[in-house]
Amino acid sequence: MAFGPYLLLAGLEGLVTAAVLALMALGLSLVFGVMRVVNVAHGEFYMLGAVLAWWFASLVSGHPALGFLLALIASPMVVAAIAFAADRLVLRRLNYEPEATIVATIGLLYIIQQLALTFFGPEARPVQPPFDMRLSLPWFGYSAYKLAVIAASACLILATWIMLTRTRAGLLMRATQSDRETAQAFGIPVDRVYAGVFALGAGLAALAAVLIVPIQQAHYLMGQDPLLLSFIVVIIGGLGSLRGTVVAALLIGLSDGIISMFFSPTLAKMLATLLVALVLVFRPQGLFGTAAR
C-alpha cells in the first residue's frame, strides 16, 4: 500500500480523537475560565459518562440506536446533576479557593473511580454503535459512525459557542468570568452561575464519552489519558478560550493520529508534552489566551 492511504487513515483517526478531545477540553476550559477551578476530577466525569452510557444502552432491547439515543440524552444529564451536587456540597463550601478545590476534586476523582469499580466492575464493556455502515473512500472503506462523531462534536461545539455568545446564560458566565465581585454587586447569582458552569463542563465530558464509547468501550480507568490530553489542549490553546481549545485539540488529535500511525503513540505523547513546555516558556497564556495585566 502506498503512503497516501496510511496518511488518510491516520488523518481520519486523528480527527476522531480531536473531535472528542475538543469536547472534553472545552468543559475543562470553561470551568477554569469562569470559576478559576482546576477540576482534577474532569476525567472521572468522562469515565462516568461512558459507564452510564453502557448501563442505559443495556436497558433497551431492539435496535442499538434506541439504546444509544437514551444514553446520549440521559448519561450527560446524570453526570451534570452529580457535578452540580458536588459543586453545591463541596466546592461552594470551600469558597472556590484554588488550593482547596484542587484537593477536593482529587478526592472526588477517587470517590467516583472507586464507586465505578464497585458497581460497574473492572471489565471493559462495549456499547453498540447506533448504526454499522462503512463509507467507500479512496483506497479503503471507513466507519460512517466515526465520521458522525466528528460531525456531532462540531455541532455541539457550535451550540456551546452560540450559548456563550448569544444567550443570557452566556452573558452571565462571561460577566462572572471578567469580575466576580462586580458581577455580585450587579445582582448576578455568582454561586448559581458557578454550579451551572461546573455541571456544563461535566456534561460536555460525558457527551464526549458517550460518543467515543462505541469505539473504545467503557472502563473504570478510561478517564486518565483523556484528562492529561485535555490539560495539554487547554494549556496550549489558552485557558478559557473556546477557539484556542478547538485549534489545540485539532493540533494534538491530528499529530497523535499521524505520529502514532507512522512512529509510535509514546512519541506522540512525548511531543505533545514538549509542545506544552515550549508554550509555557514562550507564551504562558497559550496560543489564543490573554496575558494577565
Summary of the structure (lengths in Angstrom):
residues: 293
radius of gyration: 19.1
end to end distance: 54.0
largest distance: 65.5
contacts: 1029
relative contact order: 0.20
helix: 75%
strand: 3%
